[in-house]
Amino acid sequence: GALGLWVAQTLGQARISKVVAISPATDRRLAPPLLIPNFLAAPVGLALINRWTMVYILKYVVGLKDLVHGSSVRAYLQPYRFSPDAMGAFLRAASLIRDKRLPKDLCGVEQPVLLLRGDNDRIVPDRFVQDLRKILPRSEFIQVPHSGHHPHEDSPEFVTQAIRTFLAK
């Protein structure tokens, strides 16, 4: 969400006409302690990204626990097993949340923005999305019922319909 909003602000309305931000983590208070990303970048940390830790992570991220099963765990693990750069890319993207300019610097986003957040999101509390709404005057907010941090996985039909409706305006 933060990266999409920043890109929209940088490129402007001529290049990006609307933005959909799902569970946008745009406040440095949401970033994990520095110790965790540094540990994960180490070979020992990478070895800890296995089936058991991925199950734990997914159960924390999704709202519907029955979405956490063998094939979903394997799908999430695949990039980390077969691409040595996957963890680095994830950590670089996550480090964006630490930027001191967030969320205030996003006030330059002129495009209409749809903010989607799962009602059971344990990573991005509602108050952070509501603060972001104040910064983005052309935003609308939809709380996705029965969903966690990945509402597009918990409620794909609901999220798809919300995005289609927003883009059709």
Buried (B, 14 or more C-beta within 10 A) or exposed (E): BBBBBBEBBEEEEEEBEBBBBBBBBBBBEBBEEEEEBEBBEEEEBBEEBEEEEBBEBBEEBBBBEEBBEEEBBEEBBEBBEEEEEBBEEBBEEBEBBEBEEBBEBBEBBBBBBBBBBBBBBEBBEEEBBEEBBEBBEEBBBBBBEEBBBBBBBBBEEBBEEBBEEBEEE
